[in-house]
Amino acid sequence: MLIGFLFRQISAKLGTLSEQDKNLGLKFIESSGVSFDKDFTAKQILSVVKSDKKADGDTVNFVLTSGFGKGVIKKIKIDSLAECL
């Protein structure tokens, strides 16, 4: 659930998901009773992203959500991702 929350946040910040859909998703996740205490720092998350098989130099192919049940693959700069975390 926390991963889903992070992807929704990133998708909204990168413009593939509307704020309304982000907030609806957040309400759904919150209604499940899941805690959003982050155990990982942005630095730790970026370290994993940089070593991911979808990473290519300073970019990564990232699957972003563009609505409920919809996704889009977008090549983004890892630095841009850092700004979203």
C-alpha positions in Angstrom: 0.0 0.0 0.0 2.8 2.4 0.8 4.4 1.8 -2.6 1.0 2.5 -4.2 0.8 5.8 -2.3 4.3 6.8 -3.4 3.6 6.0 -7.0 0.4 8.1 -6.8 2.4 11.0 -5.3 5.1 10.7 -8.0 2.5 10.4 -10.8 0.7 13.5 -9.6 3.9 15.5 -9.3 5.0 14.5 -12.8 1.6 15.4 -14.3 0.3 12.0 -15.3 -2.3 11.9 -12.5 -4.8 14.5 -11.5 -4.8 15.8 -8.0 -8.4 14.7 -7.7 -7.5 11.1 -8.6 -4.5 11.2 -6.3 -6.7 12.3 -3.4 -9.3 9.7 -4.1 -6.6 7.0 -4.1 -5.2 8.3 -0.9 -8.6 8.2 0.8 -9.1 4.6 -0.4 -5.6 3.6 1.0 -6.3 5.4 4.3 -9.6 3.7 4.7 -7.8 0.4 4.7 -6.1 1.4 8.0 -2.6 1.3 6.6 0.0 3.6 8.3 2.0 5.9 6.1 5.0 6.1 8.3 7.9 6.1 5.8 10.7 3.8 6.7 12.9 4.7 3.8 14.7 8.0 3.0 14.7 9.5 -0.5 18.4 8.6 -0.8 17.7 5.0 -0.1 14.8 4.9 -2.6 17.0 6.5 -5.3 19.8 4.1 -4.7 17.4 1.2 -5.5 16.1 3.0 -8.5 19.6 3.6 -9.9 20.4 -0.1 -9.7 17.0 -1.2 -11.2 17.1 -3.0 -14.6 14.9 -0.2 -16.1 17.6 2.4 -15.2 19.8 3.7 -18.0 22.4 6.2 -16.9 20.6 9.2 -15.4 17.1 8.1 -16.6 14.7 5.3 -15.7 11.6 3.9 -17.4 9.0 4.4 -14.8 5.4 3.1 -14.8 3.2 5.9 -13.6 -0.5 5.9 -13.0 -2.7 8.1 -15.1 -6.0 7.2 -13.5 -7.7 4.3 -11.8 -6.6 1.1 -13.6 -4.5 3.1 -16.1 -0.8 3.4 -16.5 1.8 5.0 -18.7 5.5 4.2 -19.1 7.6 7.4 -19.0 11.3 7.9 -19.2 12.2 10.3 -16.4 15.4 11.8 -15.1 16.4 10.3 -11.8 17.0 13.9 -10.5 13.3 14.7 -11.3 12.3 11.6 -9.3 14.3 12.9 -6.4 12.3 16.1 -6.4 9.1 14.0 -6.1 10.1 12.1 -3.0 
